[in-house]
Amino acid sequence: MKVHLWGELGFYGPGRRSRFELPLGRPMPMTEALALVGVPLADIAVLGLNGEVVRVDEPGLVVTDTDRIDCFPPTSGG
């Protein structure tokens, strides 16, 4: 799965990188995948899945290795 952490969320990326790939190995619920990324759900204001805005807690939302998620903090920029 491709992961893009925007703004200060890049702090949670491996080596403080904001863009990286995370192999999942199997389809999994979004909340489980986000737990692997390590970003606290409370710190994500907007979540994107393959270019579409989705709810973090959307029932049945599953991600795979071919997906891209974008996590945005409550505020970003200057």
N, C-alpha and C positions, 0 to 999 in steps of 0.2 A: 504494500500500500504506500502510495506517495503521501507525505505529510508536509503541509506548509503551516508553520506557526507564525502568525503575524504579530507585529509590535513586540511588546515585552514578553509575550508567550514564547518567543525564541529562547528564552532562558531555560526552558524545560527540555529543549532538544538535546540530543547526544552531542557533547562537546560544545554546547550552547549554539548549535546550528539551528537555523530556522527552517531549513528544507532538507529532508532526508527520506529514505525509503525504509520501511519497516515490514519485513516479511511476516505474514500472519500464519501461513501454513494451512489455514482452513477458513471458510467463511465464519464470521462471528458477529455478535451484536455490537452495534456502534459503541455502547458504553464500555464493553469489554475491551475493544480496540483502543479507545481513549485511555483506559486505565494502563494499557501497555505503553502508550505514548508518554504517560506520566503527567499530563496537564490536569490539574484539579477541575472538575466540571464547573465549579462555581466561578472559575476564571474565564470561561468561554462565554462570550456574549452572543456571538454569531458563529454558526457551524455550517460549512459548505461541504457537500458531497458531490463530486463530479460537476462542479459549477452551479449546483442548485442549493439554495438555502434550506436546511432541514432543522428539525428540533432535536436537541441532544437526546431527549428521552422519548423520541418517536417510537411507538411500539412496532416491533417487527423490522426495524431498520438494521440491515445486515451489510457488512462490508467485506470485501475480498482483496486479494493481492493486486487486482487490476484497478482498484479504486484510488481516488485522490480525495483527501480531506483537507479543508482549510479551516483553521481555528483562529478566530478574531477576538481580541480582548475587548472590554467595555469601551476603552478609549485607545486611539492609536493616532500617531502623528503629532503635529505641534500646533 
